[in-house]
């Protein structure tokens, strides 16, 4: 599944903030937040493309975030660990 990298993420940003930020860009399968960055996994590539083009440089929790396609394979495929969550809509 296509993943989007989100950089320059505020340390105060929470999963619900990221979900709201990406709302309207398609079905989100997973949000994985780290310190200052994160990943959002979409159901399809077109939705991920739309999010990258529509949200890169926009304000999220007081920071102008970088939104781009994630590079490389996932490093960890386990769910429910380390700030990850599966979204079921």
PDB file with one MODEL, atoms N, CA, C and O in Angstrom:
MODEL        1
ATOM      1  N   UNK A   1       0.832  -1.187   0.000  1.00  0.00           N
ATOM      2  CA  UNK A   1       0.000   0.000   0.000  1.00  0.00           C
ATOM      3  C   UNK A   1       0.879   1.255   0.000  1.00  0.00           C
ATOM      4  O   UNK A   1       1.950   1.255   0.607  1.00  0.00           O
ATOM      5  N   UNK A   2       0.448   2.299  -0.660  1.00  0.00           N
ATOM      6  CA  UNK A   2       1.251   3.529  -0.736  1.00  0.00           C
ATOM      7  C   UNK A   2       1.320   4.261   0.597  1.00  0.00           C
ATOM      8  O   UNK A   2       0.325   4.402   1.308  1.00  0.00           O
ATOM      9  N   UNK A   3       2.537   4.726   0.915  1.00  0.00           N
ATOM     10  CA  UNK A   3       2.752   5.464   2.157  1.00  0.00           C
ATOM     11  C   UNK A   3       3.257   6.855   1.839  1.00  0.00           C
ATOM     12  O   UNK A   3       3.973   7.074   0.861  1.00  0.00           O
ATOM     13  N   UNK A   4       2.865   7.787   2.691  1.00  0.00           N
ATOM     14  CA  UNK A   4       3.275   9.175   2.566  1.00  0.00           C
ATOM     15  C   UNK A   4       4.093   9.527   3.799  1.00  0.00           C
ATOM     16  O   UNK A   4       3.714   9.202   4.925  1.00  0.00           O
ATOM     17  N   UNK A   5       5.208  10.189   3.576  1.00  0.00           N
ATOM     18  CA  UNK A   5       6.067  10.684   4.656  1.00  0.00           C
ATOM     19  C   UNK A   5       5.596  12.084   5.022  1.00  0.00           C
ATOM     20  O   UNK A   5       5.277  12.886   4.144  1.00  0.00           O
ATOM     21  N   UNK A   6       5.552  12.375   6.310  1.00  0.00           N
ATOM     22  CA  UNK A   6       5.231  13.715   6.773  1.00  0.00           C
ATOM     23  C   UNK A   6       6.363  14.180   7.680  1.00  0.00           C
ATOM     24  O   UNK A   6       6.578  13.623   8.756  1.00  0.00           O
ATOM     25  N   UNK A   7       7.080  15.201   7.238  1.00  0.00           N
ATOM     26  CA  UNK A   7       8.242  15.716   7.959  1.00  0.00           C
ATOM     27  C   UNK A   7       7.989  17.094   8.539  1.00  0.00           C
ATOM     28  O   UNK A   7       6.995  17.747   8.223  1.00  0.00           O
ATOM     29  N   UNK A   8       8.920  17.529   9.403  1.00  0.00           N
ATOM     30  CA  UNK A   8       8.780  18.787  10.148  1.00  0.00           C
ATOM     31  C   UNK A   8       7.502  18.789  10.970  1.00  0.00           C
ATOM     32  O   UNK A   8       6.862  19.826  11.145  1.00  0.00           O
ATOM     33  N   UNK A   9       7.148  17.636  11.463  1.00  0.00           N
ATOM     34  CA  UNK A   9       5.929  17.463  12.241  1.00  0.00           C
ATOM     35  C   UNK A   9       6.148  17.985  13.653  1.00  0.00           C
ATOM     36  O   UNK A   9       7.147  17.661  14.294  1.00  0.00           O
ATOM     37  N   UNK A  10       5.223  18.782  14.128  1.00  0.00           N
ATOM     38  CA  UNK A  10       5.304  19.319  15.485  1.00  0.00           C
ATOM     39  C   UNK A  10       5.320  18.173  16.495  1.00  0.00           C
ATOM     40  O   UNK A  10       4.631  17.168  16.316  1.00  0.00           O
ATOM     41  N   UNK A  11       6.101  18.330  17.542  1.00  0.00           N
ATOM     42  CA  UNK A  11       6.137  17.316  18.597  1.00  0.00           C
ATOM     43  C   UNK A  11       4.816  17.258  19.352  1.00  0.00           C
ATOM     44  O   UNK A  11       4.550  16.285  20.057  1.00  0.00           O
ATOM     45  N   UNK A  12       3.989  18.286  19.214  1.00  0.00           N
ATOM     46  CA  UNK A  12       2.677  18.302  19.851  1.00  0.00           C
ATOM     47  C   UNK A  12       1.603  17.630  18.994  1.00  0.00           C
ATOM     48  O   UNK A  12       0.499  17.383  19.480  1.00  0.00           O
ATOM     49  N   UNK A  13       1.903  17.334  17.745  1.00  0.00           N
ATOM     50  CA  UNK A  13       0.919  16.716  16.847  1.00  0.00           C
ATOM     51  C   UNK A  13       0.579  15.312  17.327  1.00  0.00           C
ATOM     52  O   UNK A  13       1.454  14.532  17.702  1.00  0.00           O
ATOM     53  N   UNK A  14      -0.691  15.019  17.305  1.00  0.00           N
ATOM     54  CA  UNK A  14      -1.190  13.712  17.712  1.00  0.00           C
ATOM     55  C   UNK A  14      -1.831  13.022  16.510  1.00  0.00           C
ATOM     56  O   UNK A  14      -2.053  13.630  15.463  1.00  0.00           O
ATOM     57  N   UNK A  15      -2.114  11.759  16.689  1.00  0.00           N
ATOM     58  CA  UNK A  15      -2.705  10.959  15.621  1.00  0.00           C
ATOM     59  C   UNK A  15      -3.983  11.599  15.082  1.00  0.00           C
ATOM     60  O   UNK A  15      -4.176  11.662  13.868  1.00  0.00           O
ATOM     61  N   UNK A  16      -4.846  12.069  15.961  1.00  0.00           N
ATOM     62  CA  UNK A  16      -6.110  12.666  15.512  1.00  0.00           C
ATOM     63  C   UNK A  16      -5.867  13.932  14.685  1.00  0.00           C
ATOM     64  O   UNK A  16      -6.626  14.222  13.761  1.00  0.00           O
ATOM     65  N   UNK A  17      -4.808  14.688  15.017  1.00  0.00           N
ATOM     66  CA  UNK A  17      -4.465  15.879  14.232  1.00  0.00           C
ATOM     67  C   UNK A  17      -4.080  15.486  12.808  1.00  0.00           C
ATOM     68  O   UNK A  17      -4.504  16.118  11.841  1.00  0.00           O
ATOM     69  N   UNK A  18      -3.280  14.447  12.697  1.00  0.00           N
ATOM     70  CA  UNK A  18      -2.834  13.970  11.386  1.00  0.00           C
ATOM     71  C   UNK A  18      -4.023  13.416  10.595  1.00  0.00           C
ATOM     72  O   UNK A  18      -4.139  13.664   9.395  1.00  0.00           O
ATOM     73  N   UNK A  19      -4.895  12.676  11.258  1.00  0.00           N
ATOM     74  CA  UNK A  19      -6.081  12.137  10.587  1.00  0.00           C
ATOM     75  C   UNK A  19      -6.950  13.266  10.039  1.00  0.00           C
ATOM     76  O   UNK A  19      -7.429  13.182   8.908  1.00  0.00           O
ATOM     77  N   UNK A  20      -7.157  14.317  10.824  1.00  0.00           N
ATOM     78  CA  UNK A  20      -7.946  15.466  10.361  1.00  0.00           C
ATOM     79  C   UNK A  20      -7.256  16.183   9.206  1.00  0.00           C
ATOM     80  O   UNK A  20      -7.909  16.614   8.256  1.00  0.00           O
ATOM     81  N   UNK A  21      -5.938  16.308   9.292  1.00  0.00           N
ATOM     82  CA  UNK A  21      -5.155  16.978   8.257  1.00  0.00           C
ATOM     83  C   UNK A  21      -5.318  16.276   6.907  1.00  0.00           C
ATOM     84  O   UNK A  21      -5.439  16.936   5.874  1.00  0.00           O
ATOM     85  N   UNK A  22      -5.322  14.950   6.913  1.00  0.00           N
ATOM     86  CA  UNK A  22      -5.420  14.165   5.686  1.00  0.00           C
ATOM     87  C   UNK A  22      -6.860  13.830   5.299  1.00  0.00           C
ATOM     88  O   UNK A  22      -7.091  13.194   4.270  1.00  0.00           O
ATOM     89  N   UNK A  23      -7.828  14.251   6.112  1.00  0.00           N
ATOM     90  CA  UNK A  23      -9.240  13.965   5.834  1.00  0.00           C
ATOM     91  C   UNK A  23      -9.617  14.539   4.469  1.00  0.00           C
ATOM     92  O   UNK A  23      -9.236  15.658   4.128  1.00  0.00           O
ATOM     93  N   UNK A  24     -10.350  13.777   3.714  1.00  0.00           N
ATOM     94  CA  UNK A  24     -10.763  14.212   2.392  1.00  0.00           C
ATOM     95  C   UNK A  24      -9.838  13.750   1.283  1.00  0.00           C
ATOM     96  O   UNK A  24     -10.115  13.981   0.106  1.00  0.00           O
ATOM     97  N   UNK A  25      -8.742  13.099   1.646  1.00  0.00           N
ATOM     98  CA  UNK A  25      -7.793  12.619   0.637  1.00  0.00           C
ATOM     99  C   UNK A  25      -7.847  11.107   0.466  1.00  0.00           C
ATOM    100  O   UNK A  25      -6.913  10.510  -0.070  1.00  0.00           O
ATOM    101  N   UNK A  26      -8.921  10.490   0.913  1.00  0.00           N
ATOM    102  CA  UNK A  26      -9.077   9.054   0.709  1.00  0.00           C
ATOM    103  C   UNK A  26      -8.972   8.261   1.993  1.00  0.00           C
ATOM    104  O   UNK A  26      -8.779   8.809   3.078  1.00  0.00           O
ATOM    105  N   UNK A  27      -9.102   6.960   1.837  1.00  0.00           N
ATOM    106  CA  UNK A  27      -9.098   6.049   2.983  1.00  0.00           C
ATOM    107  C   UNK A  27      -7.687   5.880   3.533  1.00  0.00           C
ATOM    108  O   UNK A  27      -6.763   5.497   2.815  1.00  0.00           O
ATOM    109  N   UNK A  28      -7.542   6.173   4.823  1.00  0.00           N
ATOM    110  CA  UNK A  28      -6.268   6.003   5.523  1.00  0.00           C
ATOM    111  C   UNK A  28      -6.287   4.646   6.206  1.00  0.00           C
ATOM    112  O   UNK A  28      -7.225   4.319   6.933  1.00  0.00           O
ATOM    113  N   UNK A  29      -5.256   3.865   5.970  1.00  0.00           N
ATOM    114  CA  UNK A  29      -5.158   2.546   6.587  1.00  0.00           C
ATOM    115  C   UNK A  29      -4.389   2.580   7.896  1.00  0.00           C
ATOM    116  O   UNK A  29      -4.686   1.820   8.817  1.00  0.00           O
ATOM    117  N   UNK A  30      -3.391   3.471   7.979  1.00  0.00           N
ATOM    118  CA  UNK A  30      -2.531   3.487   9.167  1.00  0.00           C
ATOM    119  C   UNK A  30      -1.853   4.841   9.313  1.00  0.00           C
ATOM    120  O   UNK A  30      -1.491   5.484   8.327  1.00  0.00           O
ATOM    121  N   UNK A  31      -1.690   5.258  10.559  1.00  0.00           N
ATOM    122  CA  UNK A  31      -0.897   6.441  10.897  1.00  0.00           C
ATOM    123  C   UNK A  31       0.205   5.974  11.829  1.00  0.00           C
ATOM    124  O   UNK A  31      -0.069   5.311  12.830  1.00  0.00           O
ATOM    125  N   UNK A  32       1.452   6.311  11.513  1.00  0.00           N
ATOM    126  CA  UNK A  32       2.619   5.909  12.304  1.00  0.00           C
ATOM    127  C   UNK A  32       3.414   7.166  12.631  1.00  0.00           C
ATOM    128  O   UNK A  32       4.105   7.704  11.765  1.00  0.00           O
ATOM    129  N   UNK A  33       3.324   7.641  13.876  1.00  0.00           N
ATOM    130  CA  UNK A  33       3.995   8.876  14.275  1.00  0.00           C
ATOM    131  C   UNK A  33       5.277   8.583  15.033  1.00  0.00           C
ATOM    132  O   UNK A  33       5.322   7.715  15.905  1.00  0.00           O
ATOM    133  N   UNK A  34       6.315   9.321  14.683  1.00  0.00           N
ATOM    134  CA  UNK A  34       7.613   9.263  15.356  1.00  0.00           C
ATOM    135  C   UNK A  34       7.872  10.639  15.953  1.00  0.00           C
ATOM    136  O   UNK A  34       6.958  11.462  16.002  1.00  0.00           O
ATOM    137  N   UNK A  35       9.083  10.909  16.404  1.00  0.00           N
ATOM    138  CA  UNK A  35       9.433  12.226  16.935  1.00  0.00           C
ATOM    139  C   UNK A  35       9.787  13.173  15.795  1.00  0.00           C
ATOM    140  O   UNK A  35      10.877  13.093  15.229  1.00  0.00           O
ATOM    141  N   UNK A  36       8.871  14.062  15.465  1.00  0.00           N
ATOM    142  CA  UNK A  36       9.124  15.058  14.441  1.00  0.00           C
ATOM    143  C   UNK A  36       8.813  14.631  13.015  1.00  0.00           C
ATOM    144  O   UNK A  36       8.997  15.415  12.084  1.00  0.00           O
ATOM    145  N   UNK A  37       8.347  13.407  12.828  1.00  0.00           N
ATOM    146  CA  UNK A  37       7.955  12.933  11.500  1.00  0.00           C
ATOM    147  C   UNK A  37       6.992  11.765  11.644  1.00  0.00           C
ATOM    148  O   UNK A  37       6.738  11.291  12.751  1.00  0.00           O
ATOM    149  N   UNK A  38       6.467  11.312  10.537  1.00  0.00           N
ATOM    150  CA  UNK A  38       5.557  10.180  10.584  1.00  0.00           C
ATOM    151  C   UNK A  38       5.241   9.674   9.193  1.00  0.00           C
ATOM    152  O   UNK A  38       5.765  10.169   8.195  1.00  0.00           O
ATOM    153  N   UNK A  39       4.373   8.679   9.151  1.00  0.00           N
ATOM    154  CA  UNK A  39       3.947   8.077   7.895  1.00  0.00           C
ATOM    155  C   UNK A  39       2.443   7.877   7.933  1.00  0.00           C
ATOM    156  O   UNK A  39       1.864   7.582   8.978  1.00  0.00           O
ATOM    157  N   UNK A  40       1.823   8.043   6.776  1.00  0.00           N
ATOM    158  CA  UNK A  40       0.396   7.783   6.619  1.00  0.00           C
ATOM    159  C   UNK A  40       0.262   6.808   5.461  1.00  0.00           C
ATOM    160  O   UNK A  40       0.768   7.059   4.367  1.00  0.00           O
ATOM    161  N   UNK A  41      -0.415   5.705   5.704  1.00  0.00           N
ATOM    162  CA  UNK A  41      -0.606   4.700   4.662  1.00  0.00           C
ATOM    163  C   UNK A  41      -2.013   4.821   4.098  1.00  0.00           C
ATOM    164  O   UNK A  41      -2.995   4.824   4.840  1.00  0.00           O
ATOM    165  N   UNK A  42      -2.096   4.922   2.780  1.00  0.00           N
ATOM    166  CA  UNK A  42      -3.367   5.066   2.088  1.00  0.00           C
ATOM    167  C   UNK A  42      -3.779   3.758   1.431  1.00  0.00           C
ATOM    168  O   UNK A  42      -2.965   2.857   1.223  1.00  0.00           O
ATOM    169  N   UNK A  43      -5.056   3.681   1.112  1.00  0.00           N
ATOM    170  CA  UNK A  43      -5.608   2.511   0.448  1.00  0.00           C
ATOM    171  C   UNK A  43      -5.173   2.431  -1.012  1.00  0.00           C
ATOM    172  O   UNK A  43      -4.996   1.337  -1.547  1.00  0.00           O
ATOM    173  N   UNK A  44      -4.998   3.593  -1.664  1.00  0.00           N
ATOM    174  CA  UNK A  44      -4.577   3.541  -3.067  1.00  0.00           C
ATOM    175  C   UNK A  44      -3.644   4.694  -3.420  1.00  0.00           C
ATOM    176  O   UNK A  44      -3.594   5.712  -2.731  1.00  0.00           O
ATOM    177  N   UNK A  45      -2.920   4.509  -4.493  1.00  0.00           N
ATOM    178  CA  UNK A  45      -1.884   5.449  -4.919  1.00  0.00           C
ATOM    179  C   UNK A  45      -2.445   6.809  -5.322  1.00  0.00           C
ATOM    180  O   UNK A  45      -1.820   7.834  -5.049  1.00  0.00           O
ATOM    181  N   UNK A  46      -3.594   6.837  -5.957  1.00  0.00           N
ATOM    182  CA  UNK A  46      -4.178   8.121  -6.375  1.00  0.00           C
ATOM    183  C   UNK A  46      -4.457   9.014  -5.173  1.00  0.00           C
ATOM    184  O   UNK A  46      -4.214  10.220  -5.222  1.00  0.00           O
ATOM    185  N   UNK A  47      -4.967   8.428  -4.095  1.00  0.00           N
ATOM    186  CA  UNK A  47      -5.235   9.206  -2.882  1.00  0.00           C
ATOM    187  C   UNK A  47      -3.937   9.731  -2.277  1.00  0.00           C
ATOM    188  O   UNK A  47      -3.875  10.878  -1.833  1.00  0.00           O
ATOM    189  N   UNK A  48      -2.909   8.902  -2.260  1.00  0.00           N
ATOM    190  CA  UNK A  48      -1.605   9.331  -1.738  1.00  0.00           C
ATOM    191  C   UNK A  48      -1.040  10.467  -2.586  1.00  0.00           C
ATOM    192  O   UNK A  48      -0.508  11.437  -2.045  1.00  0.00           O
ATOM    193  N   UNK A  49      -1.150  10.356  -3.909  1.00  0.00           N
ATOM    194  CA  UNK A  49      -0.698  11.428  -4.807  1.00  0.00           C
ATOM    195  C   UNK A  49      -1.424  12.733  -4.518  1.00  0.00           C
ATOM    196  O   UNK A  49      -0.803  13.792  -4.420  1.00  0.00           O
ATOM    197  N   UNK A  50      -2.741  12.650  -4.384  1.00  0.00           N
ATOM    198  CA  UNK A  50      -3.538  13.849  -4.108  1.00  0.00           C
ATOM    199  C   UNK A  50      -3.111  14.503  -2.801  1.00  0.00           C
ATOM    200  O   UNK A  50      -3.016  15.728  -2.722  1.00  0.00           O
ATOM    201  N   UNK A  51      -2.853  13.699  -1.780  1.00  0.00           N
ATOM    202  CA  UNK A  51      -2.431  14.236  -0.481  1.00  0.00           C
ATOM    203  C   UNK A  51      -1.074  14.925  -0.589  1.00  0.00           C
ATOM    204  O   UNK A  51      -0.884  16.006  -0.031  1.00  0.00           O
ATOM    205  N   UNK A  52      -0.137  14.316  -1.295  1.00  0.00           N
ATOM    206  CA  UNK A  52       1.193  14.914  -1.466  1.00  0.00           C
ATOM    207  C   UNK A  52       1.076  16.271  -2.147  1.00  0.00           C
ATOM    208  O   UNK A  52       1.649  17.255  -1.680  1.00  0.00           O
ATOM    209  N   UNK A  53       0.336  16.325  -3.243  1.00  0.00           N
ATOM    210  CA  UNK A  53       0.231  17.576  -3.998  1.00  0.00           C
ATOM    211  C   UNK A  53      -0.626  18.616  -3.287  1.00  0.00           C
ATOM    212  O   UNK A  53      -0.405  19.816  -3.448  1.00  0.00           O
ATOM    213  N   UNK A  54      -1.596  18.168  -2.507  1.00  0.00           N
ATOM    214  CA  UNK A  54      -2.486  19.112  -1.842  1.00  0.00           C
ATOM    215  C   UNK A  54      -2.010  19.617  -0.497  1.00  0.00           C
ATOM    216  O   UNK A  54      -2.419  20.695  -0.066  1.00  0.00           O
ATOM    217  N   UNK A  55      -1.149  18.858   0.182  1.00  0.00           N
ATOM    218  CA  UNK A  55      -0.807  19.195   1.564  1.00  0.00           C
ATOM    219  C   UNK A  55       0.647  19.585   1.805  1.00  0.00           C
ATOM    220  O   UNK A  55       0.958  20.119   2.870  1.00  0.00           O
ATOM    221  N   UNK A  56       1.534  19.344   0.871  1.00  0.00           N
ATOM    222  CA  UNK A  56       2.939  19.690   1.081  1.00  0.00           C
ATOM    223  C   UNK A  56       3.082  21.190   1.333  1.00  0.00           C
ATOM    224  O   UNK A  56       2.601  22.009   0.551  1.00  0.00           O
ATOM    225  N   UNK A  57       3.746  21.537   2.429  1.00  0.00           N
ATOM    226  CA  UNK A  57       3.970  22.934   2.778  1.00  0.00           C
ATOM    227  C   UNK A  57       2.846  23.576   3.570  1.00  0.00           C
ATOM    228  O   UNK A  57       2.951  24.741   3.953  1.00  0.00           O
ATOM    229  N   UNK A  58       1.773  22.838   3.822  1.00  0.00           N
ATOM    230  CA  UNK A  58       0.642  23.384   4.576  1.00  0.00           C
ATOM    231  C   UNK A  58       0.936  23.346   6.075  1.00  0.00           C
ATOM    232  O   UNK A  58       1.831  22.636   6.534  1.00  0.00           O
ATOM    233  N   UNK A  59       0.161  24.124   6.818  1.00  0.00           N
ATOM    234  CA  UNK A  59       0.336  24.239   8.264  1.00  0.00           C
ATOM    235  C   UNK A  59      -0.397  23.121   9.000  1.00  0.00           C
ATOM    236  O   UNK A  59      -1.584  22.883   8.777  1.00  0.00           O
ATOM    237  N   UNK A  60       0.331  22.443   9.879  1.00  0.00           N
ATOM    238  CA  UNK A  60      -0.245  21.435  10.768  1.00  0.00           C
ATOM    239  C   UNK A  60       0.333  21.668  12.151  1.00  0.00           C
ATOM    240  O   UNK A  60       1.535  21.508  12.363  1.00  0.00           O
ATOM    241  N   UNK A  61      -0.513  22.041  13.085  1.00  0.00           N
ATOM    242  CA  UNK A  61      -0.101  22.299  14.475  1.00  0.00           C
ATOM    243  C   UNK A  61       1.022  23.330  14.550  1.00  0.00           C
ATOM    244  O   UNK A  61       1.952  23.187  15.344  1.00  0.00           O
ATOM    245  N   UNK A  62       0.930  24.368  13.721  1.00  0.00           N
ATOM    246  CA  UNK A  62       1.899  25.457  13.782  1.00  0.00           C
ATOM    247  C   UNK A  62       3.182  25.254  13.004  1.00  0.00           C
ATOM    248  O   UNK A  62       4.079  26.094  13.076  1.00  0.00           O
ATOM    249  N   UNK A  63       3.296  24.164  12.263  1.00  0.00           N
ATOM    250  CA  UNK A  63       4.489  23.892  11.459  1.00  0.00           C
ATOM    251  C   UNK A  63       4.099  23.704   9.999  1.00  0.00           C
ATOM    252  O   UNK A  63       3.068  23.103   9.698  1.00  0.00           O
ATOM    253  N   UNK A  64       4.922  24.218   9.100  1.00  0.00           N
ATOM    254  CA  UNK A  64       4.729  23.970   7.667  1.00  0.00           C
ATOM    255  C   UNK A  64       5.392  22.631   7.356  1.00  0.00           C
ATOM    256  O   UNK A  64       6.615  22.535   7.256  1.00  0.00           O
ATOM    257  N   UNK A  65       4.568  21.610   7.206  1.00  0.00           N
ATOM    258  CA  UNK A  65       5.077  20.246   7.084  1.00  0.00           C
ATOM    259  C   UNK A  65       5.490  19.906   5.657  1.00  0.00           C
ATOM    260  O   UNK A  65       5.025  20.510   4.689  1.00  0.00           O
ATOM    261  N   UNK A  66       6.372  18.926   5.560  1.00  0.00           N
ATOM    262  CA  UNK A  66       6.779  18.338   4.286  1.00  0.00           C
ATOM    263  C   UNK A  66       5.932  17.085   4.100  1.00  0.00           C
ATOM    264  O   UNK A  66       5.895  16.219   4.974  1.00  0.00           O
ATOM    265  N   UNK A  67       5.263  16.991   2.975  1.00  0.00           N
ATOM    266  CA  UNK A  67       4.473  15.803   2.660  1.00  0.00           C
ATOM    267  C   UNK A  67       4.976  15.280   1.322  1.00  0.00           C
ATOM    268  O   UNK A  67       4.884  15.963   0.302  1.00  0.00           O
ATOM    269  N   UNK A  68       5.508  14.061   1.335  1.00  0.00           N
ATOM    270  CA  UNK A  68       6.033  13.457   0.104  1.00  0.00           C
ATOM    271  C   UNK A  68       5.863  11.949   0.166  1.00  0.00           C
ATOM    272  O   UNK A  68       5.608  11.380   1.228  1.00  0.00           O
ATOM    273  N   UNK A  69       6.007  11.316  -0.983  1.00  0.00           N
ATOM    274  CA  UNK A  69       5.908   9.854  -1.015  1.00  0.00           C
ATOM    275  C   UNK A  69       7.055   9.258  -0.206  1.00  0.00           C
ATOM    276  O   UNK A  69       8.202   9.690  -0.323  1.00  0.00           O
ATOM    277  N   UNK A  70       6.733   8.261   0.617  1.00  0.00           N
ATOM    278  CA  UNK A  70       7.761   7.581   1.405  1.00  0.00           C
ATOM    279  C   UNK A  70       8.664   6.790   0.469  1.00  0.00           C
ATOM    280  O   UNK A  70       8.211   6.219  -0.523  1.00  0.00           O
ATOM    281  N   UNK A  71       9.938   6.769   0.801  1.00  0.00           N
ATOM    282  CA  UNK A  71      10.920   6.031  -0.007  1.00  0.00           C
ATOM    283  C   UNK A  71      11.278   4.727   0.693  1.00  0.00           C
ATOM    284  O   UNK A  71      11.347   4.663   1.921  1.00  0.00           O
ATOM    285  N   UNK A  72      11.499   3.713  -0.088  1.00  0.00           N
ATOM    286  CA  UNK A  72      11.951   2.438   0.467  1.00  0.00           C
ATOM    287  C   UNK A  72      10.832   1.647   1.113  1.00  0.00           C
ATOM    288  O   UNK A  72       9.722   2.147   1.295  1.00  0.00           O
ATOM    289  N   UNK A  73      11.138   0.409   1.456  1.00  0.00           N
ATOM    290  CA  UNK A  73      10.139  -0.468   2.080  1.00  0.00           C
ATOM    291  C   UNK A  73       9.934  -0.124   3.549  1.00  0.00           C
ATOM    292  O   UNK A  73      10.740   0.571   4.167  1.00  0.00           O
ATOM    293  N   UNK A  74       8.841  -0.627   4.081  1.00  0.00           N
ATOM    294  CA  UNK A  74       8.575  -0.476   5.518  1.00  0.00           C
ATOM    295  C   UNK A  74       9.661  -1.196   6.294  1.00  0.00           C
ATOM    296  O   UNK A  74      10.147  -2.247   5.875  1.00  0.00           O
ATOM    297  N   UNK A  75      10.031  -0.634   7.408  1.00  0.00           N
ATOM    298  CA  UNK A  75      11.050  -1.284   8.246  1.00  0.00           C
ATOM    299  C   UNK A  75      10.438  -2.209   9.276  1.00  0.00           C
ATOM    300  O   UNK A  75      11.088  -3.152   9.728  1.00  0.00           O
ATOM    301  N   UNK A  76       9.199  -1.953   9.653  1.00  0.00           N
ATOM    302  CA  UNK A  76       8.539  -2.744  10.688  1.00  0.00           C
ATOM    303  C   UNK A  76       7.105  -2.973  10.256  1.00  0.00           C
ATOM    304  O   UNK A  76       6.369  -2.018  10.004  1.00  0.00           O
ATOM    305  N   UNK A  77       6.706  -4.220  10.169  1.00  0.00           N
ATOM    306  CA  UNK A  77       5.356  -4.508   9.699  1.00  0.00           C
ATOM    307  C   UNK A  77       4.398  -4.871  10.824  1.00  0.00           C
ATOM    308  O   UNK A  77       3.259  -5.250  10.549  1.00  0.00           O
ATOM    309  N   UNK A  78       4.818  -4.767  12.081  1.00  0.00           N
ATOM    310  CA  UNK A  78       3.922  -5.087  13.188  1.00  0.00           C
ATOM    311  C   UNK A  78       3.019  -3.900  13.481  1.00  0.00           C
ATOM    312  O   UNK A  78       3.458  -2.752  13.409  1.00  0.00           O
ATOM    313  N   UNK A  79       1.775  -4.166  13.806  1.00  0.00           N
ATOM    314  CA  UNK A  79       0.810  -3.115  14.098  1.00  0.00           C
ATOM    315  C   UNK A  79       0.630  -2.972  15.603  1.00  0.00           C
ATOM    316  O   UNK A  79       0.875  -3.904  16.369  1.00  0.00           O
ATOM    317  N   UNK A  80       0.198  -1.784  16.006  1.00  0.00           N
ATOM    318  CA  UNK A  80      -0.116  -1.552  17.405  1.00  0.00           C
ATOM    319  C   UNK A  80       1.097  -1.382  18.290  1.00  0.00           C
ATOM    320  O   UNK A  80       0.987  -1.558  19.503  1.00  0.00           O
ATOM    321  N   UNK A  81       2.262  -1.043  17.734  1.00  0.00           N
ATOM    322  CA  UNK A  81       3.474  -0.888  18.528  1.00  0.00           C
ATOM    323  C   UNK A  81       4.214   0.355  18.075  1.00  0.00           C
ATOM    324  O   UNK A  81       4.322   0.612  16.876  1.00  0.00           O
ATOM    325  N   UNK A  82       4.717   1.118  19.009  1.00  0.00           N
ATOM    326  CA  UNK A  82       5.559   2.263  18.677  1.00  0.00           C
ATOM    327  C   UNK A  82       4.848   3.420  18.019  1.00  0.00           C
ATOM    328  O   UNK A  82       5.405   4.071  17.136  1.00  0.00           O
ATOM    329  N   UNK A  83       3.606   3.691  18.443  1.00  0.00           N
ATOM    330  CA  UNK A  83       2.901   4.847  17.926  1.00  0.00           C
ATOM    331  C   UNK A  83       2.116   4.589  16.657  1.00  0.00           C
ATOM    332  O   UNK A  83       1.614   5.527  16.038  1.00  0.00           O
ATOM    333  N   UNK A  84       2.003   3.359  16.269  1.00  0.00           N
ATOM    334  CA  UNK A  84       1.255   3.029  15.067  1.00  0.00           C
ATOM    335  C   UNK A  84      -0.184   2.734  15.435  1.00  0.00           C
ATOM    336  O   UNK A  84      -0.475   2.312  16.554  1.00  0.00           O
ATOM    337  N   UNK A  85      -1.068   2.953  14.507  1.00  0.00           N
ATOM    338  CA  UNK A  85      -2.442   2.531  14.704  1.00  0.00           C
ATOM    339  C   UNK A  85      -3.058   2.213  13.364  1.00  0.00           C
ATOM    340  O   UNK A  85      -2.761   2.855  12.356  1.00  0.00           O
ATOM    341  N   UNK A  86      -3.912   1.225  13.363  1.00  0.00           N
ATOM    342  CA  UNK A  86      -4.662   0.915  12.164  1.00  0.00           C
ATOM    343  C   UNK A  86      -5.959   1.688  12.248  1.00  0.00           C
ATOM    344  O   UNK A  86      -6.573   1.770  13.313  1.00  0.00           O
ATOM    345  N   UNK A  87      -6.375   2.249  11.141  1.00  0.00           N
ATOM    346  CA  UNK A  87      -7.611   2.997  11.074  1.00  0.00           C
ATOM    347  C   UNK A  87      -8.626   2.113  10.377  1.00  0.00           C
ATOM    348  O   UNK A  87      -8.373   1.629   9.274  1.00  0.00           O
ATOM    349  N   UNK A  88      -9.761   1.898  11.003  1.00  0.00           N
ATOM    350  CA  UNK A  88     -10.813   1.160  10.316  1.00  0.00           C
ATOM    351  C   UNK A  88     -11.997   2.090  10.165  1.00  0.00           C
ATOM    352  O   UNK A  88     -12.577   2.560  11.144  1.00  0.00           O
ATOM    353  N   UNK A  89     -12.337   2.342   8.923  1.00  0.00           N
ATOM    354  CA  UNK A  89     -13.443   3.265   8.626  1.00  0.00           C
ATOM    355  C   UNK A  89     -14.589   2.526   8.014  1.00  0.00           C
ATOM    356  O   UNK A  89     -15.613   3.130   7.694  1.00  0.00           O
TER     357      UNK A  89
ENDMDL
END
